[in-house]
Amino acid sequence: MSKLYIVPTPIGNLEDITLRAIRTLKEADFILAEDTRTTAFLLKHLGIEKKLYSHHKFNEHATATTVAEAIGEGRTVALVSDAGTPGISDPGFLLVRTCVEAGIEVETLPGATAFVPALVQSGFPCDRFCFEGFLPQKKGRTKRLEELKDESRSIIFYESPFRVVKCLEQLAEVFGEDRKVSVSRELTKKFEQTVRGSLAEVAEYFREHEPKGEFVIVVAGQPKTETKVKRNRYRQDDDEQE
């Protein structure tokens, strides 16, 4: 039966791919890839020969309808990103929505995504959490952090090595230097590392050690007691003004 398959790929270690994902990639009529060169390397490792087409943030608006039409005509398509699960801070959402609106079946395979291991090994509560992905690079960045500073759940951000120190400094400025944080980089790879401490301490660490690799930042939520005290203070101020 023709459908769109969302297929997670390893975030680093090539052994982190499921047997079902391998079978799906073999059986698909063609594969949509964020970067065909990256996916070609993975397919070669898996011994799979398959036609690849580019599907990334710069062309997804133009290709989503065409791909949906191909599936509607009986083709089976697999969508992958360079690493992890498509749609999670990667292209995928637009194509899925287009297929859903067209009545085309979409099936998502479980698999690798960077924020889950980073969250679990942070030592912070992970029964409830807030996933933010990449913050706005410029406009709206500070405003978004201000909106999140009283969030009681663990908060997850993605960041590049070029902006990670600046991001930690901004978090410290808005959330407070003492707020706890866990920063993981190069997850599942040879030089995987997690640095834990206060925002001030971890920012200083990466000033002294050149950041390399892709980063996941997990910030501890605002303790509920502190959030409650702040809310009560605001209510008291409002009552006094009235």
C-alpha positions in Angstrom: 0.0 0.0 0.0 1.5 3.4 -1.0 2.2 5.7 1.9 4.8 8.2 3.3 7.2 6.7 5.8 9.1 8.9 8.2 12.3 7.1 8.9 14.7 8.2 11.7 18.4 7.8 11.0 21.4 7.6 13.4 22.5 10.9 15.0 26.1 9.7 15.0 26.7 6.0 15.6 25.6 4.2 12.4 24.6 1.1 14.5 21.7 3.1 15.9 19.3 2.2 13.2 16.5 -0.3 13.5 15.9 -3.4 11.4 12.5 -2.0 10.5 14.1 1.2 9.2 16.5 -0.7 7.1 13.7 -2.8 5.6 11.6 0.3 4.9 14.5 2.1 3.1 15.0 -1.1 1.0 11.3 -1.3 0.1 10.6 2.3 -0.7 10.3 3.3 -4.4 12.5 6.3 -3.6 13.9 8.2 -0.7 13.7 11.9 0.1 16.8 13.2 1.8 17.8 16.5 3.5 21.3 16.1 2.0 21.6 13.3 -0.6 25.4 13.0 0.0 24.9 12.3 3.7 22.1 9.8 3.0 24.1 8.2 0.2 26.9 7.5 2.7 24.4 5.8 5.1 22.8 3.7 2.3 26.2 2.6 1.1 27.0 1.5 4.7 23.7 -0.5 4.8 24.2 -2.0 1.3 21.1 -0.2 -0.1 20.9 1.2 -3.6 17.9 3.5 -4.0 17.0 6.6 -6.0 17.5 9.8 -3.8 15.8 13.1 -4.2 16.5 16.3 -2.2 13.9 17.5 0.3 15.2 20.3 2.5 14.0 23.6 4.0 14.8 25.5 0.9 12.7 23.4 -1.5 10.1 21.7 0.6 7.3 24.1 -0.2 7.9 23.4 -3.9 8.2 19.6 -3.6 5.6 18.7 -1.0 2.7 18.6 -3.4 4.6 16.8 -6.1 5.7 14.1 -3.6 2.1 13.7 -2.3 0.8 13.3 -5.8 3.4 10.6 -6.5 2.3 8.7 -3.4 -1.3 9.1 -4.4 -0.4 7.5 -7.7 0.9 4.4 -5.9 4.5 5.1 -5.0 5.9 4.4 -1.5 8.2 7.1 -0.2 10.6 7.2 2.7 11.6 10.6 4.2 14.9 10.9 6.1 16.9 13.8 7.5 20.7 14.0 7.9 20.4 12.7 11.5 17.5 11.8 13.8 13.8 12.0 13.2 12.5 14.1 10.4 10.2 17.0 11.6 12.1 17.4 14.9 14.1 20.6 14.1 14.5 19.2 10.6 12.3 19.3 7.4 9.3 17.0 7.4 6.3 18.8 8.9 5.2 20.5 5.7 5.2 17.2 3.7 3.4 15.3 6.5 0.7 18.0 6.6 0.3 18.0 2.9 -0.1 14.2 2.8 -2.6 14.2 5.8 -4.7 16.9 4.0 -4.7 14.8 0.9 -5.8 11.7 2.7 -2.5 9.9 2.2 -1.4 7.5 5.0 1.7 8.6 6.9 3.6 6.1 9.1 6.3 7.2 11.4 9.0 4.8 12.6 10.4 5.1 16.1 14.1 5.8 16.3 17.0 8.1 17.1 16.6 11.7 18.2 19.2 13.8 20.0 17.2 15.4 22.8 16.0 12.1 24.5 19.4 10.8 25.6 20.5 14.3 26.5 17.4 14.8 28.7 17.6 11.4 30.4 21.3 11.7 31.3 20.9 15.3 32.5 19.7 14.2 35.9 16.8 16.6 35.6 13.1 15.4 35.8 12.1 14.0 32.4 8.6 12.9 33.1 7.5 16.3 31.8 9.7 18.6 29.7 9.6 21.6 27.3 11.3 21.1 23.9 12.3 24.4 22.3 14.7 23.2 19.6 16.7 26.1 18.1 16.0 29.6 19.5 15.4 32.4 17.1 18.9 33.7 16.0 18.0 37.3 16.3 14.5 38.8 16.4 12.4 37.4 19.3 15.2 35.5 21.0 15.3 37.5 24.3 11.5 37.7 24.4 11.3 33.9 24.1 13.8 33.4 26.9 11.8 35.8 29.1 8.7 33.8 28.5 10.5 30.6 29.5 12.4 31.7 32.6 9.6 30.7 35.0 8.9 27.4 33.2 8.9 24.6 35.9 9.6 21.8 33.4 13.1 20.8 32.1 13.7 22.9 29.0 15.6 21.6 26.0 17.4 23.6 23.4 19.5 22.8 20.3 22.5 24.9 19.5 25.5 25.0 17.1 29.1 25.1 18.4 29.4 28.6 17.1 26.7 30.1 19.3 26.7 27.8 22.3 28.7 30.1 24.6 26.6 33.1 23.7 23.5 31.0 24.3 24.6 29.9 27.7 25.5 33.5 28.6 22.1 34.7 27.5 20.4 31.9 29.5 22.4 32.9 32.5 21.4 36.6 32.1 17.7 35.8 31.9 17.4 32.6 34.0 20.1 33.5 36.6 23.7 32.3 36.7 22.9 29.7 39.3 20.3 27.8 37.3 21.4 24.3 36.7 22.2 23.1 33.2 23.4 19.9 31.4 25.1 20.3 28.0 25.6 17.3 25.8 27.6 17.2 22.6 28.5 14.7 20.0 25.9 12.2 21.3 26.5 8.6 20.4 29.9 9.5 18.8 33.5 8.8 19.9 33.9 12.1 21.8 30.5 12.2 23.4 30.5 14.5 26.4 28.1 15.9 28.9 29.0 18.9 31.1 26.8 19.7 34.1 26.8 22.6 36.5 25.4 26.1 36.8 24.9 28.2 33.7 27.8 30.4 34.8 30.1 27.4 35.3 29.2 25.6 32.1 29.5 28.8 30.1 33.0 29.3 31.5 33.9 25.7 30.7 33.1 26.2 27.0 35.0 29.5 26.9 38.1 27.6 28.0 37.4 24.5 25.8 36.6 25.1 22.2 33.0 23.9 21.5 32.9 21.2 18.8 30.0 19.2 17.5 26.3 19.5 17.8 24.9 20.6 21.2 21.8 19.8 23.2 21.3 22.1 26.2 19.0 21.0 29.0 18.1 23.6 31.6 16.6 22.7 34.9 13.1 24.1 35.4 12.3 26.9 37.8 11.5 25.2 41.2 7.8 25.3 41.7 8.1 26.9 45.1 10.0 29.9 43.6 7.5 30.2 40.8 4.6 30.2 43.3 6.3 32.8 45.5 6.7 35.1 42.4 3.1 34.7 41.4 1.9 35.4 44.9 4.1 38.5 44.9 2.6 39.7 41.6 -0.9 39.2 43.0 0.0 41.1 46.2 1.4 44.0 44.1 -1.8 44.1 42.0 -4.0 44.1 45.1 -2.0 47.0 46.6 -2.3 49.0 43.3 -6.1 48.4 43.3 
